[in-house]
Amino acid sequence: MGQHYVGLDISLEITSVCVLDEAGAIVWRGKVGSTPEALATAIGARAPQVARIGLETGPLCTWHWHALRALGLPVVCLDARHAKAALSVQLNKTDANDAYGLAQIVRTGWYKEVAVKSLDSHRLRTLLSARAQLVNMRRDLGTKIRGVLKTFGKVVGKVGDRGFEARVRELATREAGLEEAVSALLAVRASLEQQIEVLETRILSFAKRSNPCRRLMTIPGVGALTAVTFVTAVDDPARFRRSSGVGAYFGLTPRRHQSGEVDRDGKVSKLGDALTRTYLFEAAGTLLFRVTKWSALKAWGTRLARRIGSKKARVALARKLAVLMHRVWMDGTEFRWSKEVVTA
């Protein structure tokens, strides 16, 4: 009996399954409940000589990939953008056809496998994304409060986070309706700040215990949030053969279009994890404008900023930081400050 290849088009409740033989002929196709146990039972019965099982990246792929792997099944996670290019040649877009297309992709080997992060990394990513969401909500509430006060000619002006609440209450005092509305918004904002602090405490606690994070934080500009986000996004540094590939992984390298006589570079791709890219960009800004101690890295970024502007220089420096962080992680070293005085 030859080998079997399975495609899974997973939805919330029902999964379309297609089993092919080595020649690409359909052995079985049908629908199964979207639980790893139900899928494993169906695959065991319909594809006893399974060689590869393909599923696309999506909200449920992490759960299914880990669960099916734990059951001993050879499942691979396919890049949804690559899979879409292959599936788009089919005339009709159906779940059954998508499962058939995924099975053909893993049978032919024409796919790019996506590295699925560990569950521990996903748990930390949940804390990071929750914190980022709460920070955005706090910012939006602050903007709303400022807008409400402006309606009545009251301008908050430039004020730090610590003095924001006192300034707002001062402006809204003894204003019928306005004072109650502002108090309600401030109460929600205070609750958000409390929960943000709780999440940050958990994240900082991990950073202190993590040896890679502690070493990454020796790099100027890189704080605990950036280090933890980078570590959980990369998960396994050994999957990058070269450190230079990390910049492209986080969407910090330019797009390129080449066709015939045309060969041009575009803007950075902005593919990959947006949260990590944001923190790397912020770390680059911190290094350029807030870190006072000079280093070869800061001098390089400063010279670049003078030549091409601070925004483009921060993108280039963010890419350089990503490469450096990966190298430090792989080598088990720390950031080495220049012995000589470095000038810009």
C-alpha positions as semicolon CSV with decimal commas, in nm:
position;residue;x (nm);y (nm);z (nm)
1;M;0,000;0,000;0,000
2;G;0,134;0,343;-0,098
3;Q;0,151;0,655;0,110
4;H;-0,142;0,888;0,176
5;Y;-0,159;1,268;0,182
6;V;-0,429;1,455;0,371
7;G;-0,564;1,808;0,339
8;L;-0,766;1,969;0,619
9;D;-0,982;2,277;0,563
10;I;-1,062;2,361;0,923
11;S;-1,360;2,567;1,037
12;L;-1,503;2,621;1,382
13;E;-1,731;2,315;1,395
14;I;-1,676;2,105;1,081
15;T;-1,355;2,023;0,891
16;S;-1,343;1,912;0,529
17;V;-1,095;1,626;0,483
18;C;-0,945;1,498;0,160
19;V;-0,716;1,193;0,132
20;L;-0,500;1,136;-0,178
21;D;-0,275;0,852;-0,281
22;E;0,077;0,888;-0,423
23;A;-0,058;0,943;-0,776
24;G;-0,290;1,223;-0,663
25;A;-0,613;1,025;-0,692
26;I;-0,881;1,083;-0,430
27;V;-0,901;0,799;-0,179
28;W;-1,165;0,958;0,043
29;R;-1,320;1,294;0,110
30;G;-1,572;1,395;0,371
31;K;-1,651;1,612;0,672
32;V;-1,545;1,552;1,031
33;G;-1,596;1,734;1,358
34;S;-1,326;1,998;1,419
35;T;-1,164;1,834;1,719
36;P;-0,816;1,679;1,707
37;E;-0,952;1,348;1,837
38;A;-1,220;1,325;1,566
39;L;-0,969;1,420;1,296
40;A;-0,714;1,166;1,422
41;T;-0,977;0,891;1,420
42;A;-1,085;0,973;1,064
43;I;-0,726;0,993;0,938
44;G;-0,637;0,665;1,105
45;A;-0,930;0,493;0,937
46;R;-0,910;0,655;0,591
47;A;-0,535;0,718;0,557
48;P;-0,349;0,444;0,747
49;Q;-0,024;0,515;0,557
50;V;-0,036;0,891;0,601
51;A;0,288;1,068;0,504
52;R;0,184;1,433;0,548
53;I;-0,119;1,625;0,668
54;G;-0,157;1,986;0,558
55;L;-0,352;2,266;0,722
56;E;-0,338;2,643;0,671
57;T;-0,236;2,910;0,918
58;G;-0,539;3,049;1,097
59;P;-0,697;3,102;1,439
60;L;-0,730;2,728;1,509
61;C;-0,406;2,605;1,353
62;T;-0,193;2,628;1,671
63;W;-0,433;2,416;1,873
64;H;-0,475;2,154;1,597
65;W;-0,105;2,142;1,507
66;H;0,008;2,077;1,865
67;A;-0,274;1,833;1,939
68;L;-0,226;1,630;1,620
69;R;0,152;1,625;1,671
70;A;0,096;1,497;2,024
71;L;-0,110;1,214;1,873
72;G;0,186;1,120;1,654
73;L;0,052;1,252;1,322
74;P;0,285;1,415;1,062
75;V;0,102;1,748;1,033
76;V;0,255;2,053;0,865
77;C;0,127;2,411;0,882
78;L;0,117;2,587;0,545
79;D;0,155;2,961;0,486
80;A;-0,198;3,080;0,403
81;R;-0,069;3,332;0,147
82;H;0,120;3,062;-0,043
83;A;-0,170;2,819;-0,019
84;K;-0,411;3,084;-0,149
85;A;-0,201;3,127;-0,464
86;A;-0,231;2,755;-0,538
87;L;-0,598;2,724;-0,440
88;S;-0,703;3,026;-0,649
89;V;-0,663;2,827;-0,974
90;Q;-0,971;2,622;-0,887
91;L;-1,290;2,734;-1,055
92;N;-1,511;2,694;-0,749
93;K;-1,423;2,802;-0,394
94;T;-1,562;2,534;-0,163
95;D;-1,438;2,374;0,158
96;A;-1,409;2,037;-0,016
97;N;-1,204;2,186;-0,300
98;D;-0,979;2,368;-0,052
99;A;-0,912;2,042;0,134
100;Y;-0,834;1,873;-0,199
101;G;-0,599;2,157;-0,295
102;L;-0,416;2,139;0,040
103;A;-0,372;1,764;0,001
104;Q;-0,224;1,816;-0,347
105;I;0,013;2,083;-0,210
106;V;0,158;1,853;0,057
107;R;0,171;1,564;-0,191
108;T;0,379;1,759;-0,441
109;G;0,592;1,928;-0,175
110;W;0,523;2,273;-0,326
111;Y;0,469;2,459;-0,002
112;K;0,639;2,668;0,263
113;E;0,601;2,523;0,610
114;V;0,529;2,772;0,888
115;A;0,704;2,721;1,221
116;V;0,436;2,693;1,489
117;K;0,538;2,851;1,818
118;S;0,534;2,660;2,145
119;L;0,230;2,689;2,370
120;D;0,444;2,862;2,635
121;S;0,533;3,133;2,383
122;H;0,169;3,170;2,287
123;R;0,072;3,215;2,652
124;L;0,323;3,499;2,688
125;R;0,211;3,646;2,356
126;T;-0,142;3,656;2,499
127;L;-0,020;3,870;2,789
128;L;0,168;4,100;2,551
129;S;-0,122;4,144;2,310
130;A;-0,366;4,201;2,598
131;R;-0,140;4,471;2,739
132;A;-0,107;4,636;2,397
133;Q;-0,486;4,634;2,358
134;L;-0,539;4,794;2,699
135;V;-0,275;5,060;2,627
136;N;-0,457;5,150;2,305
137;M;-0,787;5,170;2,493
138;R;-0,630;5,400;2,753
139;R;-0,497;5,625;2,477
140;D;-0,838;5,637;2,308
141;L;-1,007;5,724;2,636
142;G;-0,761;6,007;2,691
143;T;-0,838;6,140;2,342
144;K;-1,212;6,114;2,412
145;I;-1,181;6,306;2,739
146;R;-0,982;6,582;2,570
147;G;-1,243;6,604;2,294
148;V;-1,534;6,626;2,540
149;L;-1,367;6,911;2,728
150;K;-1,282;7,101;2,407
151;T;-1,653;7,119;2,325
152;F;-1,689;7,352;2,624
153;G;-1,374;7,549;2,551
154;K;-1,163;7,368;2,808
155;V;-0,819;7,261;2,683
156;V;-0,616;7,007;2,882
157;G;-0,291;7,105;2,714
158;K;0,041;6,928;2,755
159;V;0,036;6,726;3,074
160;G;0,199;6,399;3,179
161;D;0,013;6,082;3,270
162;R;0,047;6,151;3,641
163;G;-0,106;6,496;3,621
164;F;-0,370;6,413;3,360
165;E;-0,651;6,312;3,595
166;A;-0,604;6,610;3,829
167;R;-0,601;6,851;3,534
168;V;-0,917;6,702;3,384
169;R;-1,107;6,707;3,712
170;E;-1,004;7,067;3,765
171;L;-1,148;7,167;3,426
172;A;-1,472;6,969;3,470
173;T;-1,551;7,079;3,827
174;R;-1,897;7,232;3,880
175;E;-1,997;7,178;3,517
176;A;-2,338;7,009;3,515
177;G;-2,336;6,688;3,310
178;L;-1,973;6,732;3,210
179;E;-1,836;6,646;3,553
180;E;-2,033;6,320;3,570
181;A;-1,933;6,213;3,220
182;V;-1,565;6,289;3,276
183;S;-1,567;6,110;3,613
184;A;-1,706;5,797;3,449
185;L;-1,441;5,805;3,176
186;L;-1,164;5,864;3,431
187;A;-1,286;5,569;3,640
188;V;-1,259;5,340;3,339
189;R;-0,915;5,483;3,257
190;A;-0,796;5,417;3,612
191;S;-0,918;5,058;3,588
192;L;-0,730;5,015;3,262
193;E;-0,412;5,149;3,419
194;Q;-0,448;4,903;3,706
195;Q;-0,486;4,605;3,472
196;I;-0,197;4,724;3,255
197;E;0,021;4,731;3,565
198;V;-0,084;4,375;3,653
199;L;0,011;4,247;3,307
200;E;0,339;4,439;3,305
201;T;0,431;4,283;3,640
202;R;0,382;3,934;3,490
203;I;0,584;4,023;3,180
204;L;0,869;4,181;3,378
205;S;0,878;3,878;3,607
206;F;0,934;3,652;3,305
207;A;1,203;3,885;3,167
208;K;1,397;3,864;3,496
209;R;1,383;3,484;3,497
210;S;1,467;3,441;3,129
211;N;1,837;3,418;3,050
212;P;1,791;3,518;2,681
213;C;1,583;3,821;2,780
214;R;1,839;3,938;3,035
215;R;2,114;3,920;2,774
216;L;1,906;4,098;2,510
217;M;1,838;4,379;2,758
218;T;2,211;4,457;2,768
219;I;2,168;4,602;2,417
220;P;2,109;4,981;2,444
221;G;1,749;5,078;2,374
222;V;1,613;4,727;2,432
223;G;1,387;4,705;2,737
224;A;1,195;4,420;2,895
225;L;0,890;4,451;2,668
226;T;1,100;4,447;2,351
227;A;1,308;4,155;2,473
228;V;1,010;3,941;2,577
229;T;0,819;4,020;2,258
230;F;1,121;3,930;2,045
231;V;1,189;3,605;2,230
232;T;0,828;3,488;2,209
233;A;0,798;3,586;1,842
234;V;1,115;3,400;1,738
235;D;1,058;3,114;1,985
236;D;1,342;2,901;1,845
237;P;1,642;3,105;1,722
238;A;1,798;2,799;1,555
239;R;1,531;2,800;1,283
240;F;1,706;3,099;1,125
241;R;2,019;2,985;0,945
242;R;2,145;3,342;0,930
243;S;2,074;3,629;1,166
244;S;2,016;3,861;0,869
245;G;1,695;3,670;0,794
246;V;1,532;3,800;1,113
247;G;1,492;4,149;0,965
248;A;1,286;4,012;0,676
249;Y;1,087;3,791;0,915
250;F;0,961;4,100;1,096
251;G;0,889;4,294;0,777
252;L;1,180;4,538;0,812
253;T;1,336;4,480;0,469
254;P;1,229;4,655;0,144
255;R;1,005;4,485;-0,109
256;R;1,161;4,420;-0,448
257;H;0,998;4,411;-0,792
258;Q;1,201;4,279;-1,085
259;S;1,061;4,205;-1,429
260;G;1,258;4,238;-1,750
261;E;1,415;4,582;-1,756
262;V;1,238;4,687;-1,436
263;D;1,421;4,638;-1,107
264;R;1,317;4,855;-0,815
265;D;1,300;4,844;-0,438
266;G;0,990;4,952;-0,252
267;K;0,904;5,031;0,107
268;V;0,956;4,781;0,386
269;S;0,721;4,486;0,357
270;K;0,565;4,516;0,706
271;L;0,502;4,143;0,703
272;G;0,533;3,927;1,012
273;D;0,454;4,017;1,370
274;A;0,341;4,380;1,392
275;L;0,382;4,408;1,770
276;T;0,749;4,303;1,760
277;R;0,813;4,538;1,468
278;T;0,656;4,825;1,663
279;Y;0,869;4,760;1,972
280;L;1,186;4,730;1,763
281;F;1,106;5,066;1,602
282;E;1,050;5,220;1,946
283;A;1,376;5,066;2,073
284;A;1,558;5,225;1,778
285;G;1,412;5,564;1,871
286;T;1,514;5,516;2,233
287;L;1,868;5,433;2,126
288;L;1,892;5,736;1,897
289;F;1,735;6,001;2,117
290;R;1,733;5,887;2,481
291;V;2,039;5,666;2,540
292;T;2,322;5,902;2,632
293;K;2,610;5,653;2,633
294;W;2,780;5,632;2,295
295;S;2,844;5,305;2,116
296;A;2,928;5,200;1,763
297;L;2,560;5,112;1,715
298;K;2,437;5,457;1,823
299;A;2,704;5,627;1,613
300;W;2,598;5,429;1,307
301;G;2,232;5,520;1,358
302;T;2,315;5,887;1,418
303;R;2,519;5,914;1,098
304;L;2,241;5,745;0,906
305;A;1,977;5,980;1,050
306;R;2,178;6,282;0,932
307;R;2,197;6,140;0,582
308;I;1,849;5,997;0,519
309;G;1,631;6,138;0,800
310;S;1,537;6,010;1,143
311;K;1,233;5,801;1,041
312;K;1,414;5,595;0,777
313;A;1,714;5,567;1,006
314;R;1,495;5,427;1,284
315;V;1,362;5,159;1,048
316;A;1,717;5,064;0,946
317;L;1,828;5,065;1,308
318;A;1,529;4,851;1,408
319;R;1,636;4,596;1,147
320;K;1,994;4,607;1,277
321;L;1,870;4,561;1,633
322;A;1,669;4,252;1,530
323;V;1,977;4,098;1,366
324;L;2,195;4,185;1,667
325;M;1,941;4,044;1,914
326;H;1,930;3,714;1,729
327;R;2,308;3,694;1,718
328;V;2,338;3,768;2,090
329;W;2,075;3,503;2,164
330;M;2,247;3,239;1,948
331;D;2,599;3,311;2,075
332;G;2,499;3,327;2,441
333;T;2,683;3,658;2,476
334;E;2,596;4,012;2,584
335;F;2,624;4,346;2,406
336;R;2,986;4,457;2,380
337;W;3,040;4,829;2,427
338;S;3,325;4,986;2,233
339;K;3,645;5,031;2,434
340;E;3,731;5,354;2,254
341;V;3,522;5,669;2,264
342;V;3,292;5,652;1,964
343;T;3,205;5,975;1,783
344;A;2,926;6,038;1,543
